[in-house]
Amino acid sequence: MSRPPGTDLRLGRLFALWWPLALTYVLVTGGTPIINGSINRLPIEDHTRDLAAFAVFLQCIIILHSPLLVTREIAIRMSVDRAGSRRALLFCLAAGGIVSALEAILGLTPLGPMLLRAFTTSADLAERAHRAFLAVSPVPLLVAVRGVYQAHQIRADDTLFVGLGTLVRLVLTAVLGLLVAPYLAISGPMLGALCLTVGLVAESVFATGRARARARPPERSDVPAPGLFRFAVPLMFANLLGVATQFFYVRIAGAVPRDLQDASLAGFHEVKSIHFLIGAGALALQPLVTAKAHVEKDVPPLRRFALASGALLTGLCALLAFVGPLRDWVLVDLLKEKPDGDVARLAVPAFAVAALLPFLGAMRFFLRGVLISRGHTRAITLSNILVLGLLAAVVPLGLLPFPGNGALSAYCVWGLALLVEIGILARAIRGRKDGPAPLPPPVRSPREASAG
């Protein structure tokens, strides 16, 4: 089988498609500090409590929304023709509708505070965040719509406008939060939920309009789509498990003597904020590889690109980890840590280990993309189950490599978990070389065709 016409897997072309997607994930990561700054501008007395309540609420909805964050990959693989695209859209809308209904119930009943108490021991924080579930309840449906139509953009190599859509979302979030917040008599979690909803409305409208104007799947295709439920449900569940692993790393970071616990957790979160911001680009490899890994001979150039992009991200992270003035600028000038304090002392070696994670993350998402393109999503679910089992055993069995520095222990275990997952995914790919038939290229819309 040959590649679809027009497929170009040269490194330069892949980079041109990848960087707008990578920028999308970076912009989304950068949205949280904007919302935090907006909460600080509310006309209320206790900004600290509202910031803490929004942080608790955000951790909760990240878990609730995590299964929907793979709607792009589901739509890419299912959209072999118009019928497959409609099935993907209906499935993603149904999944988003279920989560939206659940969040509305959480906002209207005592179930909301009960769920939030799983993320905090403070009843006051849970009560402050309770009603925000209502404001954020449209977001799951919007995430589903956005994912399906961005999938059409990615298949049509229109990734620049995926990044522009996210930029529009971020600008609206900043306008609402930073300019309007001083005049709003609402709580911090409610403002955060409104910012998320307004931003997703803009991004979804942008993606829908652009995808309809740019390209659409062919009317019919001889390429078989995978069984929807056997393909999509394990992938969604795998993403839920993957997000859940973050709580184990927090637990490992806090597994130190009481006098070091606060500094260790603070050091872990300081490093994590930088590592997530730089390493966010690795996430873009999963939808890109899903769209481009049509046949077996497509895998080597995509692997080379994943290695190159992972090395680039790790190099950027390593600059902050090993170049003293840059590291001090981040820790001391930006994050306001004392240069001789416990937080900085524990964070510096954690930075060194965290520098490797963008590279490992790039290989992980490359392998996941190959498996998704072949419809073998159950292997991804299995890898996440095994990693969760490994992480669940670390603290009870005392398998902490650095008991005096929880931040460093967390990052060492994180790196080991990624290596284990990469090994499992690579083995699954070697055992399943039966890739799908090439995805048919998108059909140009009448509007674009008439434009030449």
HELIX and SHEET records of a PDB file:
HELIX    1   1 LEU A   11  ILE A   39  1                                  29    
HELIX    2   2 HIS A   47  HIS A   65  1                                  19    
HELIX    3   3 SER A   66  VAL A   70  5                                   5    
HELIX    4   4 THR A   71  MET A   78  1                                   8    
HELIX    5   5 ARG A   82  LEU A  108  1                                  27    
HELIX    6   6 LEU A  111  LEU A  116  1                                   6    
HELIX    7   7 ALA A  123  HIS A  130  1                                   8    
HELIX    8   8 ALA A  132  VAL A  136  1                                   5    
HELIX    9   9 VAL A  139  ARG A  155  1                                  17    
HELIX   10  10 THR A  159  ALA A  174  1                                  16    
HELIX   11  11 VAL A  175  VAL A  180  3                                   6    
HELIX   12  12 ALA A  181  TYR A  183  5                                   3    
HELIX   13  13 GLY A  188  ARG A  214  1                                  27    
HELIX   14  14 LEU A  228  ALA A  253  1                                  26    
HELIX   15  15 ARG A  258  GLY A  279  1                                  22    
HELIX   16  16 ALA A  280  ALA A  284  5                                   5    
HELIX   17  17 LEU A  285  LYS A  292  1                                   8    
HELIX   18  18 GLU A  296  ASP A  298  5                                   3    
HELIX   19  19 VAL A  299  PHE A  322  1                                  24    
HELIX   20  20 GLY A  324  ASP A  328  1                                   5    
HELIX   21  21 TRP A  329  LEU A  334  3                                   6    
HELIX   22  22 ASP A  342  ALA A  354  1                                  13    
HELIX   23  23 LEU A  357  SER A  373  1                                  17    
HELIX   24  24 ARG A  378  VAL A  394  1                                  17    
HELIX   25  25 GLY A  406  GLY A  431  1                                  26    
HELIX   26  26 PRO A  446  SER A  450  1                                   5    
SHEET    1   A 2 ALA A 215  ARG A 216  0                                        
SHEET    2   A 2 VAL A 443  ARG A 444 -1                                        
END                                                                             
